[in-house]
Every structure is written in C-alpha cells, then in structure tokens.
Amino acid sequence: MFTIRRITTATLALLGLAVACLVAAATAAAIPIEPPAGVTGATSPPVQPLVPPTTTMITTGSPWWTFVLVAAAAAVFTAAALMAARLHGAKPAQTITT
C-alpha cells in the first residue's frame, strides 16, 4: 500500500512540474517577438489604404496574470502533494520513560 502512495505522490509531483513547464512555455509564446537590430530601418513602411478598414482586432493572447495564477496553482498542488506524502510517512513521536 505504501508503494502505491509513493508512486501516486511522485506522479502528482511530476504532473505539477509538467503543468508549470507548460505554463512557462505558453507565457514565452505569448510574448511578441522583437525584430533584429538591423531590420528596423531596412524595410519601407506599409502603404495605408485610402479607405480605413471597418474594424481591426489585435490580440496578443491571454493576460499575464492568467499564467501567474496557473503557475501558482501548480506550485500549491505540488507542495500539497509533497507535504501529504511527508506527513503520511511520518512516524509518531516516541515517548521516553526513565
């Protein structure tokens, strides 16, 4: 029974780590890429149409705090799983009688 709980705790910790890595990757993917240093003046500006478009929607992904919340939840989940494993494996205090 103890082996199953150990495997479960290790699996939950690994899942928490995987979620944290996925959150970090999603955050990195949501950040816009800056052009290289030599490209800023090398291209001509885009031509503006005579009639402006009716609607332009620009999105850059989810807000940054979404990723922070998910990362915090993953950290809490991992810490809780590790603490539960430690508390479960702890032995009761021994009393010393003289």
N, CA, C and O atoms as CSV, one atom per row, in Angstrom:
chain,resi,resn,atom,element,x,y,z
A,1,MET,N,N,0.813,-1.183,0.000
A,1,MET,CA,C,0.000,0.000,0.000
A,1,MET,C,C,0.869,1.263,0.000
A,1,MET,O,O,0.551,2.248,-0.667
A,2,PHE,N,N,1.966,1.218,0.757
A,2,PHE,CA,C,2.857,2.371,0.827
A,2,PHE,C,C,3.483,2.662,-0.534
A,2,PHE,O,O,3.670,3.825,-0.894
A,3,THR,N,N,3.808,1.609,-1.295
A,3,THR,CA,C,4.407,1.796,-2.620
A,3,THR,C,C,3.447,2.497,-3.557
A,3,THR,O,O,3.865,3.352,-4.337
A,4,ILE,N,N,2.175,2.158,-3.501
A,4,ILE,CA,C,1.184,2.795,-4.372
A,4,ILE,C,C,1.081,4.278,-4.048
A,4,ILE,O,O,0.990,5.105,-4.955
A,5,ARG,N,N,1.094,4.620,-2.779
A,5,ARG,CA,C,1.011,6.032,-2.399
A,5,ARG,C,C,2.261,6.792,-2.816
A,5,ARG,O,O,2.190,7.954,-3.215
A,6,ARG,N,N,3.390,6.133,-2.722
A,6,ARG,CA,C,4.625,6.778,-3.164
A,6,ARG,C,C,4.598,7.055,-4.662
A,6,ARG,O,O,4.973,8.136,-5.116
A,7,ILE,N,N,4.151,6.067,-5.414
A,7,ILE,CA,C,4.063,6.235,-6.868
A,7,ILE,C,C,3.055,7.325,-7.205
A,7,ILE,O,O,3.291,8.137,-8.100
A,8,THR,N,N,1.934,7.348,-6.493
A,8,THR,CA,C,0.917,8.368,-6.739
A,8,THR,C,C,1.463,9.756,-6.432
A,8,THR,O,O,1.241,10.692,-7.200
A,9,THR,N,N,2.166,9.895,-5.332
A,9,THR,CA,C,2.730,11.194,-4.969
A,9,THR,C,C,3.764,11.637,-5.986
A,9,THR,O,O,3.785,12.802,-6.383
A,10,ALA,N,N,4.616,10.726,-6.407
A,10,ALA,CA,C,5.621,11.072,-7.406
A,10,ALA,C,C,4.956,11.460,-8.727
A,10,ALA,O,O,5.402,12.390,-9.399
A,11,THR,N,N,3.902,10.754,-9.096
A,11,THR,CA,C,3.194,11.071,-10.334
A,11,THR,C,C,2.543,12.441,-10.241
A,11,THR,O,O,2.610,13.221,-11.191
A,12,LEU,N,N,1.913,12.747,-9.112
A,12,LEU,CA,C,1.290,14.056,-8.956
A,12,LEU,C,C,2.329,15.171,-8.974
A,12,LEU,O,O,2.081,16.238,-9.535
A,13,ALA,N,N,3.484,14.935,-8.367
A,13,ALA,CA,C,4.547,15.937,-8.398
A,13,ALA,C,C,5.043,16.153,-9.823
A,13,ALA,O,O,5.280,17.291,-10.229
A,14,LEU,N,N,5.200,15.081,-10.581
A,14,LEU,CA,C,5.636,15.210,-11.967
A,14,LEU,C,C,4.586,15.917,-12.818
A,14,LEU,O,O,4.926,16.712,-13.695
A,15,LEU,N,N,3.318,15.630,-12.563
A,15,LEU,CA,C,2.261,16.325,-13.297
A,15,LEU,C,C,2.267,17.816,-12.976
A,15,LEU,O,O,2.080,18.645,-13.868
A,16,GLY,N,N,2.477,18.158,-11.719
A,16,GLY,CA,C,2.575,19.567,-11.347
A,16,GLY,C,C,3.746,20.253,-12.034
A,16,GLY,O,O,3.628,21.391,-12.488
A,17,LEU,N,N,4.873,19.560,-12.108
A,17,LEU,CA,C,6.036,20.107,-12.798
A,17,LEU,C,C,5.755,20.272,-14.286
A,17,LEU,O,O,6.148,21.274,-14.882
A,18,ALA,N,N,5.080,19.300,-14.892
A,18,ALA,CA,C,4.741,19.397,-16.307
A,18,ALA,C,C,3.809,20.572,-16.570
A,18,ALA,O,O,3.960,21.283,-17.563
A,19,VAL,N,N,2.848,20.773,-15.676
A,19,VAL,CA,C,1.930,21.911,-15.830
A,19,VAL,C,C,2.703,23.222,-15.715
A,19,VAL,O,O,2.462,24.152,-16.485
A,20,ALA,N,N,3.618,23.303,-14.769
A,20,ALA,CA,C,4.418,24.518,-14.609
A,20,ALA,C,C,5.260,24.791,-15.862
A,20,ALA,O,O,5.399,25.939,-16.282
A,21,CYS,N,N,5.816,23.739,-16.450
A,21,CYS,CA,C,6.603,23.901,-17.684
A,21,CYS,C,C,5.715,24.351,-18.840
A,21,CYS,O,O,6.110,25.206,-19.632
A,22,LEU,N,N,4.524,23.780,-18.937
A,22,LEU,CA,C,3.601,24.194,-19.997
A,22,LEU,C,C,3.169,25.642,-19.826
A,22,LEU,O,O,3.016,26.366,-20.810
A,23,VAL,N,N,2.975,26.063,-18.598
A,23,VAL,CA,C,2.607,27.457,-18.347
A,23,VAL,C,C,3.751,28.382,-18.750
A,23,VAL,O,O,3.523,29.427,-19.358
A,24,ALA,N,N,4.965,28.003,-18.418
A,24,ALA,CA,C,6.123,28.817,-18.802
A,24,ALA,C,C,6.259,28.895,-20.314
A,24,ALA,O,O,6.576,29.953,-20.857
A,25,ALA,N,N,6.021,27.779,-20.997
A,25,ALA,CA,C,6.104,27.775,-22.461
A,25,ALA,C,C,4.996,28.628,-23.072
A,25,ALA,O,O,5.228,29.339,-24.049
A,26,ALA,N,N,3.797,28.561,-22.504
A,26,ALA,CA,C,2.693,29.377,-23.025
A,26,ALA,C,C,2.973,30.860,-22.804
A,26,ALA,O,O,2.646,31.691,-23.650
A,27,THR,N,N,3.571,31.183,-21.676
A,27,THR,CA,C,3.919,32.581,-21.418
A,27,THR,C,C,4.969,33.059,-22.406
A,27,THR,O,O,4.868,34.170,-22.926
A,28,ALA,N,N,5.966,32.242,-22.668
A,28,ALA,CA,C,7.006,32.620,-23.621
A,28,ALA,C,C,6.439,32.760,-25.026
A,28,ALA,O,O,6.885,33.613,-25.793
A,29,ALA,N,N,5.467,31.936,-25.367
A,29,ALA,CA,C,4.874,32.014,-26.699
A,29,ALA,C,C,3.965,33.231,-26.830
A,29,ALA,O,O,3.753,33.712,-27.944
A,30,ALA,N,N,3.426,33.739,-25.738
A,30,ALA,CA,C,2.515,34.879,-25.793
A,30,ALA,C,C,3.253,36.213,-25.907
A,30,ALA,O,O,2.638,37.229,-26.231
A,31,ILE,N,N,4.543,36.224,-25.647
A,31,ILE,CA,C,5.312,37.462,-25.714
A,31,ILE,C,C,5.643,37.765,-27.184
A,31,ILE,O,O,6.150,36.888,-27.882
A,32,PRO,N,N,5.368,38.988,-27.669
A,32,PRO,CA,C,5.683,39.309,-29.059
A,32,PRO,C,C,7.190,39.291,-29.306
A,32,PRO,O,O,7.977,39.636,-28.425
A,33,ILE,N,N,7.574,38.892,-30.493
A,33,ILE,CA,C,8.983,38.784,-30.863
A,33,ILE,C,C,9.467,40.123,-31.404
A,33,ILE,O,O,8.832,40.710,-32.280
A,34,GLU,N,N,10.577,40.599,-30.889
A,34,GLU,CA,C,11.162,41.848,-31.354
A,34,GLU,C,C,11.965,41.588,-32.637
A,34,GLU,O,O,12.610,40.545,-32.747
A,35,PRO,N,N,11.940,42.503,-33.599
A,35,PRO,CA,C,12.735,42.312,-34.814
A,35,PRO,C,C,14.220,42.468,-34.505
A,35,PRO,O,O,14.582,43.112,-33.520
A,36,PRO,N,N,15.081,41.886,-35.336
A,36,PRO,CA,C,16.524,42.032,-35.129
A,36,PRO,C,C,16.937,43.503,-35.211
A,36,PRO,O,O,16.194,44.333,-35.735
A,37,ALA,N,N,18.114,43.816,-34.694
A,37,ALA,CA,C,18.560,45.207,-34.592
A,37,ALA,C,C,18.702,45.884,-35.952
A,37,ALA,O,O,18.379,47.067,-36.064
A,38,GLY,N,N,19.166,45.195,-36.982
A,38,GLY,CA,C,19.399,45.826,-38.278
A,38,GLY,C,C,18.155,45.962,-39.136
A,38,GLY,O,O,18.237,46.567,-40.205
A,39,VAL,N,N,17.028,45.443,-38.737
A,39,VAL,CA,C,15.836,45.406,-39.593
A,39,VAL,C,C,14.960,46.641,-39.425
A,39,VAL,O,O,14.108,46.890,-40.279
A,40,THR,N,N,15.129,47.416,-38.375
A,40,THR,CA,C,14.184,48.493,-38.074
A,40,THR,C,C,14.060,49.510,-39.206
A,40,THR,O,O,12.942,49.924,-39.512
A,41,GLY,N,N,15.125,49.921,-39.825
A,41,GLY,CA,C,15.041,50.926,-40.884
A,41,GLY,C,C,15.197,50.339,-42.273
A,41,GLY,O,O,15.183,51.092,-43.246
A,42,ALA,N,N,15.342,49.039,-42.410
A,42,ALA,CA,C,15.642,48.436,-43.700
A,42,ALA,C,C,14.412,48.266,-44.585
A,42,ALA,O,O,14.551,48.183,-45.805
A,43,THR,N,N,13.230,48.212,-44.017
A,43,THR,CA,C,12.032,47.997,-44.826
A,43,THR,C,C,11.231,49.284,-44.932
A,43,THR,O,O,11.290,50.135,-44.045
A,44,SER,N,N,10.485,49.422,-46.017
A,44,SER,CA,C,9.651,50.610,-46.185
A,44,SER,C,C,8.392,50.458,-45.350
A,44,SER,O,O,7.952,49.338,-45.091
A,45,PRO,N,N,7.813,51.561,-44.931
A,45,PRO,CA,C,6.593,51.454,-44.124
A,45,PRO,C,C,5.443,50.907,-44.964
A,45,PRO,O,O,5.432,51.093,-46.180
A,46,PRO,N,N,4.478,50.239,-44.340
A,46,PRO,CA,C,3.361,49.693,-45.104
A,46,PRO,C,C,2.499,50.809,-45.702
A,46,PRO,O,O,2.358,51.884,-45.119
A,47,VAL,N,N,1.943,50.537,-46.841
A,47,VAL,CA,C,1.096,51.514,-47.529
A,47,VAL,C,C,-0.275,51.511,-46.866
A,47,VAL,O,O,-0.880,50.458,-46.665
A,48,GLN,N,N,-0.755,52.706,-46.531
A,48,GLN,CA,C,-2.060,52.829,-45.910
A,48,GLN,C,C,-3.147,52.855,-46.986
A,48,GLN,O,O,-3.010,53.578,-47.973
A,49,PRO,N,N,-4.221,52.082,-46.815
A,49,PRO,CA,C,-5.302,52.126,-47.795
A,49,PRO,C,C,-6.049,53.466,-47.709
A,49,PRO,O,O,-6.049,54.130,-46.672
A,50,LEU,N,N,-6.684,53.844,-48.830
A,50,LEU,CA,C,-7.427,55.096,-48.856
A,50,LEU,C,C,-8.643,55.035,-47.940
A,50,LEU,O,O,-8.962,56.007,-47.256
A,51,VAL,N,N,-9.316,53.897,-47.929
A,51,VAL,CA,C,-10.482,53.718,-47.066
A,51,VAL,C,C,-10.038,52.895,-45.865
A,51,VAL,O,O,-9.570,51.769,-46.031
A,52,PRO,N,N,-10.175,53.435,-44.660
A,52,PRO,CA,C,-9.741,52.648,-43.498
A,52,PRO,C,C,-10.634,51.427,-43.300
A,52,PRO,O,O,-11.819,51.460,-43.635
A,53,PRO,N,N,-10.071,50.356,-42.760
A,53,PRO,CA,C,-10.889,49.170,-42.512
A,53,PRO,C,C,-11.950,49.466,-41.456
A,53,PRO,O,O,-11.786,50.358,-40.624
A,54,THR,N,N,-13.024,48.715,-41.503
A,54,THR,CA,C,-14.126,48.967,-40.580
A,54,THR,C,C,-13.752,48.603,-39.149
A,54,THR,O,O,-14.027,49.370,-38.227
A,55,THR,N,N,-13.136,47.455,-38.954
A,55,THR,CA,C,-12.777,47.018,-37.614
A,55,THR,C,C,-11.450,46.277,-37.668
A,55,THR,O,O,-11.227,45.439,-38.542
A,56,THR,N,N,-10.578,46.594,-36.727
A,56,THR,CA,C,-9.308,45.890,-36.612
A,56,THR,C,C,-9.196,45.370,-35.192
A,56,THR,O,O,-9.192,46.144,-34.235
A,57,MET,N,N,-9.106,44.053,-35.061
A,57,MET,CA,C,-8.966,43.436,-33.746
A,57,MET,C,C,-7.545,42.905,-33.617
A,57,MET,O,O,-7.102,42.092,-34.428
A,58,ILE,N,N,-6.839,43.364,-32.601
A,58,ILE,CA,C,-5.480,42.887,-32.349
A,58,ILE,C,C,-5.461,42.272,-30.961
A,58,ILE,O,O,-5.773,42.938,-29.974
A,59,THR,N,N,-5.096,41.001,-30.887
A,59,THR,CA,C,-4.980,40.339,-29.594
A,59,THR,C,C,-3.578,39.774,-29.462
A,59,THR,O,O,-2.972,39.343,-30.443
A,60,THR,N,N,-3.079,39.782,-28.254
A,60,THR,CA,C,-1.741,39.248,-28.008
A,60,THR,C,C,-1.781,38.025,-27.117
A,60,THR,O,O,-0.758,37.637,-26.553
A,61,GLY,N,N,-2.941,37.414,-26.980
A,61,GLY,CA,C,-3.034,36.229,-26.137
A,61,GLY,C,C,-3.676,36.552,-24.798
A,61,GLY,O,O,-4.273,37.615,-24.624
A,62,SER,N,N,-3.552,35.644,-23.868
A,62,SER,CA,C,-4.152,35.820,-22.556
A,62,SER,C,C,-3.377,36.851,-21.743
A,62,SER,O,O,-2.196,37.081,-22.000
A,63,PRO,N,N,-4.030,37.470,-20.768
A,63,PRO,CA,C,-3.299,38.398,-19.898
A,63,PRO,C,C,-2.232,37.664,-19.084
A,63,PRO,O,O,-2.354,36.467,-18.825
A,64,TRP,N,N,-1.212,38.373,-18.694
A,64,TRP,CA,C,-0.089,37.750,-17.993
A,64,TRP,C,C,-0.527,37.134,-16.676
A,64,TRP,O,O,0.034,36.121,-16.260
A,65,TRP,N,N,-1.519,37.723,-16.006
A,65,TRP,CA,C,-1.903,37.211,-14.693
A,65,TRP,C,C,-2.559,35.844,-14.792
A,65,TRP,O,O,-2.601,35.112,-13.804
A,66,THR,N,N,-3.078,35.480,-15.977
A,66,THR,CA,C,-3.632,34.135,-16.151
A,66,THR,C,C,-2.536,33.096,-15.973
A,66,THR,O,O,-2.736,32.083,-15.303
A,67,PHE,N,N,-1.393,33.343,-16.565
A,67,PHE,CA,C,-0.277,32.423,-16.464
A,67,PHE,C,C,0.268,32.377,-15.035
A,67,PHE,O,O,0.680,31.319,-14.559
A,68,VAL,N,N,0.270,33.508,-14.363
A,68,VAL,CA,C,0.738,33.547,-12.973
A,68,VAL,C,C,-0.182,32.719,-12.083
A,68,VAL,O,O,0.289,31.969,-11.229
A,69,LEU,N,N,-1.496,32.854,-12.281
A,69,LEU,CA,C,-2.444,32.076,-11.477
A,69,LEU,C,C,-2.280,30.575,-11.699
A,69,LEU,O,O,-2.307,29.800,-10.743
A,70,VAL,N,N,-2.114,30.172,-12.930
A,70,VAL,CA,C,-1.955,28.749,-13.222
A,70,VAL,C,C,-0.646,28.224,-12.643
A,70,VAL,O,O,-0.608,27.122,-12.097
A,71,ALA,N,N,0.420,29.000,-12.758
A,71,ALA,CA,C,1.703,28.580,-12.192
A,71,ALA,C,C,1.624,28.489,-10.666
A,71,ALA,O,O,2.184,27.568,-10.072
A,72,ALA,N,N,0.931,29.439,-10.030
A,72,ALA,CA,C,0.777,29.398,-8.577
A,72,ALA,C,C,-0.042,28.183,-8.154
A,72,ALA,O,O,0.284,27.529,-7.163
A,73,ALA,N,N,-1.102,27.880,-8.898
A,73,ALA,CA,C,-1.912,26.706,-8.571
A,73,ALA,C,C,-1.099,25.423,-8.716
A,73,ALA,O,O,-1.223,24.513,-7.897
A,74,ALA,N,N,-0.277,25.349,-9.744
A,74,ALA,CA,C,0.570,24.167,-9.923
A,74,ALA,C,C,1.577,24.034,-8.781
A,74,ALA,O,O,1.836,22.929,-8.304
A,75,ALA,N,N,2.139,25.155,-8.347
A,75,ALA,CA,C,3.101,25.112,-7.248
A,75,ALA,C,C,2.423,24.684,-5.944
A,75,ALA,O,O,2.982,23.896,-5.180
A,76,VAL,N,N,1.225,25.203,-5.692
A,76,VAL,CA,C,0.498,24.826,-4.476
A,76,VAL,C,C,0.123,23.350,-4.519
A,76,VAL,O,O,0.235,22.647,-3.515
A,77,PHE,N,N,-0.320,22.884,-5.675
A,77,PHE,CA,C,-0.694,21.485,-5.837
A,77,PHE,C,C,0.510,20.576,-5.582
A,77,PHE,O,O,0.391,19.570,-4.883
A,78,THR,N,N,1.655,20.924,-6.142
A,78,THR,CA,C,2.861,20.124,-5.953
A,78,THR,C,C,3.303,20.137,-4.490
A,78,THR,O,O,3.660,19.098,-3.936
A,79,ALA,N,N,3.276,21.318,-3.868
A,79,ALA,CA,C,3.675,21.411,-2.467
A,79,ALA,C,C,2.730,20.608,-1.570
A,79,ALA,O,O,3.175,19.953,-0.628
A,80,ALA,N,N,1.434,20.657,-1.860
A,80,ALA,CA,C,0.464,19.904,-1.053
A,80,ALA,C,C,0.687,18.402,-1.204
A,80,ALA,O,O,0.603,17.658,-0.227
A,81,ALA,N,N,0.968,17.957,-2.421
A,81,ALA,CA,C,1.212,16.533,-2.639
A,81,ALA,C,C,2.464,16.077,-1.893
A,81,ALA,O,O,2.470,15.005,-1.287
A,82,LEU,N,N,3.512,16.878,-1.934
A,82,LEU,CA,C,4.750,16.508,-1.236
A,82,LEU,C,C,4.567,16.548,0.278
A,82,LEU,O,O,5.092,15.690,0.988
A,83,MET,N,N,3.825,17.540,0.779
A,83,MET,CA,C,3.589,17.614,2.223
A,83,MET,C,C,2.725,16.452,2.698
A,83,MET,O,O,2.957,15.909,3.778
A,84,ALA,N,N,1.738,16.068,1.904
A,84,ALA,CA,C,0.888,14.942,2.274
A,84,ALA,C,C,1.701,13.656,2.326
A,84,ALA,O,O,1.493,12.817,3.202
A,85,ALA,N,N,2.619,13.506,1.393
A,85,ALA,CA,C,3.469,12.314,1.387
A,85,ALA,C,C,4.374,12.293,2.619
A,85,ALA,O,O,4.581,11.241,3.225
A,86,ARG,N,N,4.911,13.455,2.987
A,86,ARG,CA,C,5.782,13.508,4.164
A,86,ARG,C,C,4.999,13.242,5.445
A,86,ARG,O,O,5.464,12.518,6.325
A,87,LEU,N,N,3.799,13.834,5.545
A,87,LEU,CA,C,3.001,13.629,6.758
A,87,LEU,C,C,2.531,12.188,6.869
A,87,LEU,O,O,2.457,11.633,7.965
A,88,HIS,N,N,2.221,11.597,5.747
A,88,HIS,CA,C,1.752,10.214,5.784
A,88,HIS,C,C,2.879,9.281,6.217
A,88,HIS,O,O,2.642,8.317,6.945
A,89,GLY,N,N,4.088,9.560,5.777
A,89,GLY,CA,C,5.222,8.694,6.114
A,89,GLY,C,C,5.817,8.982,7.482
A,89,GLY,O,O,6.684,8.234,7.935
A,90,ALA,N,N,5.378,10.048,8.161
A,90,ALA,CA,C,5.953,10.396,9.459
A,90,ALA,C,C,5.509,9.392,10.519
A,90,ALA,O,O,4.364,8.942,10.541
A,91,LYS,N,N,6.441,9.061,11.382
A,91,LYS,CA,C,6.141,8.133,12.477
A,91,LYS,C,C,5.754,8.947,13.709
A,91,LYS,O,O,6.245,10.061,13.892
A,92,PRO,N,N,4.894,8.413,14.541
A,92,PRO,CA,C,4.538,9.159,15.751
A,92,PRO,C,C,5.742,9.282,16.685
A,92,PRO,O,O,6.647,8.448,16.673
A,93,ALA,N,N,5.730,10.327,17.480
A,93,ALA,CA,C,6.834,10.572,18.400
A,93,ALA,C,C,6.897,9.464,19.446
A,93,ALA,O,O,5.871,8.996,19.939
A,94,GLN,N,N,8.103,9.063,19.768
A,94,GLN,CA,C,8.284,8.033,20.781
A,94,GLN,C,C,8.431,8.687,22.145
A,94,GLN,O,O,9.098,9.710,22.296
A,95,THR,N,N,7.814,8.096,23.099
A,95,THR,CA,C,7.950,8.628,24.469
A,95,THR,C,C,9.061,7.867,25.173
A,95,THR,O,O,9.161,6.644,25.085
A,96,ILE,N,N,9.869,8.607,25.854
A,96,ILE,CA,C,10.990,8.025,26.573
A,96,ILE,C,C,10.615,7.998,28.065
A,96,ILE,O,O,10.320,9.039,28.653
A,97,THR,N,N,10.628,6.833,28.656
A,97,THR,CA,C,10.335,6.727,30.084
A,97,THR,C,C,11.600,6.320,30.816
A,97,THR,O,O,12.369,5.487,30.336
A,98,THR,N,N,11.800,6.896,31.945
A,98,THR,CA,C,13.004,6.564,32.733
A,98,THR,C,C,12.637,5.913,34.043
A,98,THR,O,O,13.519,5.569,34.830
